[in-house]
Amino acid sequence: MHTLSLYRHLGFGRRTEEPGWGRPTLNVLFICGKNRLRSPSAEHLFADYSGVETASAGVNNDADVPVSQELLEWADLIFVMEQNHRKKLTARFASKLANKRIICLNISDDYEYMAPTLIKVLEARVGRYLSR
């Protein structure tokens, strides 16, 4: 399946409304380097928040899910784990980021997937931007 078709099949790129509330869903993209530990953990952790849709990607060439133009267009809010992720993102996709809010979480690559300490850090640094 073509990447864009896959994203659309999964719901990316569509504006959805939360059932019963009539308010738009906030599409949140989490970005790290390889999309193996930190950003997938964040995607999973915040997936059940009311009114929030989550996705994750990586800025490195060997990322499991590389950042794409389609994902950036889909995202309303972007969280990067480190400043160098923001730099790489901006260098490759500057024109797609013009009206996007990008927040650096300053979370270093010291955690395993869904590690309890990572979960606590993510909840403390991301939770305030998302209403439950």
N, C-alpha and C positions, 0 to 999 in steps of 0.2 A: 504494500500500500504506500502511495506517495506520502511524504512527510506532512504536507498540508492537509491531505485527506485524513490522515491518521489523527492529527490535532483536532480537526473538525469533528471527526467521529467520536473523539473523547470529550468534545464539548468546548475546546478552546476556540476563541475567536467569536463566540456567540454571547450576546448580552442576555443574561438570564435574570429571572426574578425569583426571589425566594417564595416558595409556595405559601399562599395564604396571606402574605404581607404586602405584596405589590411593590416592594422596593428592590432596586437593582442589587445584584450580587456584586461584592467587591472581589475582583480577580487579583490574587496575590501570587507573585512569582518570587521564589527563593533561589538565589544563585550562589554557588561556590565554585571551586576549581573543577573537580572531576564529576560532580553530581553523584557521589557514592555514599557520603556519610552525613555531612551537616545539612545541606539543602534538602535531601530526601527526608531526613528526620524532621525538619521544620514543616515540610509539605504534609507529612503524615500527622504530626502533632496538631496542626491548626485546621486540618481538613474538616473536622466536625463542628467548627465554629459556625454559628448561625449567620447567614448572609455572606459567607466567605467561600470562595472556590480557590483551591491552591494548586500550584504546579511548581516544579523545580527543574533546574538545568545547571550546566557547568560552562565556564568560559574557556577551559582548556581544550586543545584539539582532541584529546583522548577522553573527553567527558562521555559518560554513559548516555546522557541526553544533552546534546549541545544546545546552547542558547541559539535561538533562531529569530528571524524577523517576525514570524507569526506569533511566537510566544510573547515577544515584546509588545506587539500590537494588542494582544489579548489582555495583557497585564494592566491593571489600574495602579498597582503599588508594587514596587520592586525592592526586595531586601537582598543586599549582598553581604557576604560573611566578612570580607576584608576589603581594605582600600584598594589593593591591587586588582581585585575583581571589578571594582567600579572603573578603574583605569582601563582595563582590558575591554570591558563592556562599552565604554565611551569611545575608545579607539576604533572599535569595529562597527558600532551601531549609532554613532552620534546623531544622525538625522532622525532615527526612530525614538530617541530619548528626549526630544525637545520638550514635550509636555508631560513627562513622566516624573513621578516622585521616587527617588532612589534613596534608600536609607541603609547606611553601613552599620552593621551590628557589632563589628570588631570582635568576631569570634574566630580564634585561631584554629588551625587544623590539628587539634589535640584530642579529638573525641572519636569514639566508635559510633556506629549507627544506633540511634535511640538510647545512648548512654544517659543514665539518670542525671548526671551533672550537666550534660548538654541540654537536656529537657528543662532543667531549672534555669539555665542561662537564657534559653530561647523564650521561655515564659516571661521572664523578667524584662527582656529587651524587645520582644515583639508584641506581647500581650496588650500593652498600653495603646497600640495602634489599631487593634482589632476589638470590636465590641463583641461580647459573647451572647 
